[in-house]
Amino acid sequence: MVKVLIPSGALGLGYDRAALARGIAQKPDIIAIDGGSTDSGPHYLGTGSSKYSRSSTKAEWAELMAARAEAAVPLIIGTAGTCGADSAVDWLVDITREIARERGERLKLAVLKSGQGAEAMTAALEGGRISPLPAAPEISAETLRDCSNIVALAGAEQIQAALATGADIVIAGRTTDTAIISALPLARGCHAGAAWHGAKIGECGALATTSPNSGTILIEFDADGFTMTPMGDEARATPHTVSAHMLYENSDPYILYEPGGHLDVTGSVYTALDDRRVRVTGSVWVASDSYTVKLEGARRSGYQTVSLVLVRDARYVDHIEEWCADIVAKCTAKARTRIDGAFDIELRVIGQNATLGDLDTSAHKGSELGVMGIITAETEALSREVAKMLNPYLLHHPLTEQEEMPTFAFPFSPPEMPRGAVYQFCLNHVLQLEDPMQAFELTTEELGA
């Protein structure tokens, strides 16, 4: 049996300290936590930075390092620094060194990096080793060169190699969410289908329980299946909460693709052992003929400036789409006669359909709407220039020429907010490897020596 303790869905989110203490008391074999994902958009991969504050990350990581020392087991994090880029891994490594130095701890640290160079990826593309996933964009060598960061998602094999170094702490770059949980159970001969299925259920901590914010859970893997137990005082796992998590961030509720194969839960059986624990059996791991890892890449798509105006006049609220369309048309036409360069103006109505856009079927409008102007251009200077041209339209533009000039409200002055460089995801492909470690770099160091 292998016990994996998962403190929370991601480092930086916070967790219930009492629940973590209960988990440590269960004598886990490893503590595993995710460090991020692509959920928050391409900026973090584009810049190689973390979305979480350094102070919050350090505070929580220090607590987990203390928990690791108490349990005397490895501590592992995947997708370090939100995006898993090499610079984000280095960021967390520096924090780890700092904590160890402050505490006078002696630790063995393993660092697994998953960053990919443009030249190596170009050679792989030309050699036919990069293949598109469904809905993937067309890519070329130029696409790869334009990427500020490219990462490959490590699987269980790369994590196993890091654990095999005997490290006290493993900091990994981009990994699949499941890899850091499944690696040790697989290495110790637990049921392969259960290892991957339990890892999927546990990837977000207590999200698959009745108390998602309680954070910490314990998953016990064995030769036949796995058992999930929440550590939160009021949290419960039920067959419904556990089985439903296969729908989370997954297009198929029965199949989950991972490096080296896929998980099939079509025949899985979910059994409530009591009012808190769920036992799962019948999950199947299907190995593939080739070993592939997913690639993610981000490149700069331009520079952006944002403005915000508040509209309360009932007539303008009722005709907001018409007002916005007229402003976009007239400001775009003016800008194109006065400046050179590519740009785009978008007005997004806050309080109506800014979240879903055309997918929103609700006709509801409030008494006040916010209109956010988004100007994206090829240079930062051009983005700001067009935003200033948009300013008088947002403040005074009338619905018709034969009416008094209205006045709307800017919430602050100046209303233009430069966002700097903006990024876009540009890869949704897989890379074929002859050896699982081929695209990854594993190093170790002694802290406090």
N, C-alpha and C positions, 0 to 999 in steps of 0.2 A: 504494500500500500504506500502511496505517496500523497502527502498532504500539502496543498498549495494554499497559502494565505494571500488574499488579495485585499489590500487596505482600502482602495477606492478605485473609481473609474479612471482617474488620471492624477498624477502628481500636480498639486497646485489647486485642486478642487476642494480640498479639505476632507476630513473624515471624523468619525466619532472616536475619540481617544479611548473611551471605555470599551467600545467594540473591538478596537485593535488589541487592547490588553487581553480581552477574552480570547482572541485569536492566537496570541502568543502563548497563552496558557494551554492551548491545544497541541503544543509542540509540533509546529509545522516543519516540513522538510525544506521549504524555500518560501521567500516572500517575493511576490511579483507584482509590479505595478506598471501601468501604461504611462507614457509621457506625453502623448498627443495623438494627432491624426490630421486629416485634411479638412475636418469639419469647419474650421474657421476661415477657410478660403486660401488662396494661393500666396498671400503676402508673406507668410512665415517661411514657406519653402523658398519663395523668391528671394527673401533677404537672409535666409538661414538663421532666423531668430525665433525666440520663444514668445508665445502670447501671454504667459504667466509672469508675474513680477518675480524679480530675483529674490526679494525678501521672503515672499510666501513660499517660493520653491525651496529656499535654503532652510526655512523653519520646518517645513514638512519632511524634507529629505533628512534633516538632522534627527528628527524623531524616528524615522524609519531606520536610519543607521543605528540608533540606540536600540530599537526593537530587534534588529538583526543581531546585535552583539548579545542581547539577552537570550535570544533563541539559539544563538550559535549556528546559524544557517546562512546560506547565500541570500543576498538581496539583489534583485535584478530589475532593471527598467528598460523598456523598449520604446522606440521613437522618442528618444531623449530630446528635450527642448522643443516640443510641439511638432516639429517637422522632421526630425531625424537627420538633418543635414550635418555634415562633418563639423561645421562651426557651432551648431547647437549642441552637439555632443561635447565639444571642447568646453563650452560654457558650463555644462553640468559637471564635467570633470574638474574644472577649476573650483566650483562650489564644493565638490567632494573633498578635494585637497585642503581647502580652507577649513572645513569642518573637522577633518582628521587632525590638522595642525592645531586647531584651537583646543581639541580634546586630548591631544597627545596620543592618538590611536595609531596602531600599526596595522595596516590592512594591505591585502593584495587586491589590486584593481585590474579587471579585464575590460578593455575597450574594444567594441566591435563597430567599425565604421562601414557605412553602406553607400557613401558618395561615389558617383561615377563620373569619369572624365569624358569630355566631349569627343576626344579623339578615339578612345576605346569604344564608345557607343557608336560612333560613325563607322568604325571597322565592323562592329557587330551588325549594324544595319546593312552595310554593303555585303556582309557575309551571310545574310539571310537568317540571322539569329534573333532578330527583333520582329515580333509579329503583333498586329493590332488586335485589341479586344473589341467587342461590339461597340459601335458608335465612336470609335477612336478617330481623331483627326488625321489627315494626311501629314506625314512628317518627311523631312529630308535631312541631309547633313547640316544644312543651314539652321533648321529648327533646333538641332542638338547643340550647335555652337551658340545659339542665342540664349540657351538656358543658363540662368545664373546658378541653378543647382539641379542636379539629377540624382535621385536616390533609387536604390533597389530594395524591395521589401524582403527582409530576411525571414526565413522560416525556422522550423525547429532545429534543423541540422546545424545552422550557424550558431544558434543559441547553445546547443549542446557542446559545440567546440569551445565556446567561451566558458561554460561551466566546467569543462574537463580540465581547464587550467588550474582548478582549485581556488579560484578567486573568491574572496569574501563578497565583493560587489562587482556586478557586471553592468556596465553602461553601454547600451546598444543604440545604434542609429536607427534608421527606419526599419521597422519590423511589422509583420502582420500582427494584429491585436492578439491573436491566439498563440503565437509562437512562444512567447515568454512563459505561458502557462503550461502548454503541452510538452515542452522540451524535456523536462525532468521525468514526468510520467512515462514518456516514450522511451527515454534512455534506460529506465529501470524495468522495462518490460510490461508495463500496464497495457490494458486493452487499447489498441490504437484508435478505434472509433470513439471510445469513451474519452480518450485523451484530447482529441480534437473537439469533440462535442462539449465536454466540460469546459474547455478553454474558451469556446465561443460563448457559453452561458456566463462565464466568469469575467469576460473581458471588461465589462463596465462596472465591476464590483456589485453593489447591491441593487443595480437597476432591475435585475430579474427577481426582485422580491417585492413584498407589499410595502416596504419602506425604502424607496430608492436612495434617499439622502443619508441613510445610515452607514453607507460606505463599505464596511469590511465584511467579507464572506470567506468561508473555508470550503475548499473542494477536496474531497478524498477520492483518489483514483485507485482502482484495483484491477484484477485480471478479468473482470466481467463488466464493469460499468463505472459509474461515479455517483457520489452523494454530495449534494450541496447543502450547506448549513449557514444561514446568516448569523453574524455575530452581534448585530444590533439588538438591543434589549426588546424592542417591540417588533422587529422585522420577522417576517415569515416567508418561506419559500413554499409555493404550491405548484402542482402540476401545470396550472395555467400560467403562472408567472415565469416558470422555467421554460416551458415549451414555446411560449410566445416570443422569447428572446431570439429565436432563430429568424424572426421577421425583421429584427433590428439591423438596419444598414445592409440588408441582404435581399436581392431581387427574387430569390427562390427560397421558400421557407423549409425546404428539405435538403437542398444541396449547397455546400459551401466549398469553394475552391481555395486551395492553399498550395504553396510550393510542393511539388512532388505528388500531387493527387487531389482527391476531393472527399469531403465528408458527406455521407448519405444518412439522413435521420428518418427516412420514410418508415422504417420499422421500429423506431425507438419507442420504448415503454416508460412512462413517467408515473412513479408510484410515491404517494405521500407516506413516509415512514411514521410521521406524527404530525402535529400542527405546525412544525417549523422546518422539517427536513424533507427533501425530495431525492429519491433514488432513480437513476436513469440507466437503462440497459438497452441493448439492441441496436446501437449506433454502429455504422460500418464505415471503415476507411478504405477507399479504393485508390490504390497507387497507380500513377500514370507511367507511360513508357519513357517519358522525358522529364527533365527537371527544369522548370521555368520559375522565374521570379518576376513580380510586377514592377514596372518602372513608373516613377512619377517625376515630372519635371515642370519647372515654372520659368517663365521668361517675362521680361518687362514689356508691358503693352502700351505704355505711355505715361503721362503725368496728369494729375487730376486736381481740380479745384472745386469745392462744394460751396453752395450758398443756400440759405434757408429763409423763406418768407412765410408769414402767417396771414391767412385770408379768412376774414369773418363776415364780410358783407354777404347777405343771403343770396343775392342775385349771382354773385361771383362763385359762391359755393355751389349753387345749382348748375352753373355753366362752366365748371372748373376745367373739364376736358377741352372745351372749345377755347378757353382762355390760354391754357398751356400750349395747345397746338399752334395758336396764332403767335405766341411769343417765340416759340422754337423756330417757326418759319421766318419771322421777321428778323430776329437776332442773328440767325444763321446767314440769311441773305446779306445783312449789313456787314457781318464779320468777314465774309468771303470777298467783299469789295474793298476791304481796308487792310487786310493782313494776309500774308502767305503762310501756308502750312496746313497740315491735316488736323482736324479737330471734330469733336462731336458734342452736341448739346442734348441733354436729356432732362426732362422735368418729371420728377416722381412725386405723386401726391400722397402725403403722409396722412393717414386717417381714412383713406379710401381703399386703395388696392396696391399700396407700395410694397407689400410683402409678396403677393402672388401675381401681381400684374394682370395680364389678360386671363389668367386662370381663375381669378376671383369672380365668382358669379353673384356675389352679394351686391345689392343696390343701395345699401345703407350709406348715408353720409351724415356727418356730424354738423354741428353749427359752426365749427371752425376746422379748417384744414391747414396743414402745413405743406408747402410746395418746396421740394428740394431740387435745386439745380445742380446737375453733375456735368462738368465740362472736362472731357478727356482729350488731350492733345499730344502731339509728338514731342513737345518740349514743355518744360515747366513754365517758362516765360509766356508761351503761347496760351497755355491753359489759363493763366492768370489774366491775360489780356482779354480773352473772350469772356471770362467771368465778369470782368468790369464792364464789358459791353452789355452783358445780361442784366446788370444791376438796375438801371432805370426801368427796364421792362418789368422786373419783379416788383418794383416799388409803386409804379404809377400806370401800368398799361391798362387802357380801357377795353371793354369788350367791343365797343363800336366807336367810330370816329365822332359820332354826333352825340356825345355825352360828356359830362364834366369828368375831369381827370380824377380817378380814385387814388386813395393812398392806403397801402397795406403796411404791415409791420415787420421790420427786421428785428429779430430778437437780440441782436448785438451789432456793434459797429467796429470795424468794417464787417460786412456779412460774408465776405469771401474767405474761405478756409482752405489754404493749400494742403493737399494730402501727399504731395511728393510723388514718387514713382509708384505706379500700380502694376500689378502682375497678373498673369493668367496661367492656368494649367494648360500644358500643351502636349502631354504624353498620357496615353491610356493603353499601354502596350506591355508585352511580356518579353523577357530576355531568356533565351535558352542557355543553360550552363552545362558544361561537361562534368564539372565538379561543383558541389554546393558552395564551396569557399572561393570559387574562382573570382567572384565580383566583390569580395568583402575583405576587409583588413582587420586582423585581430592582433592586439598588442596587450602586454601586461606591464604593470609597474608596482613597486612596493611603496606604499605611503607610510611616512613616519620612520623609515629605515635610517 
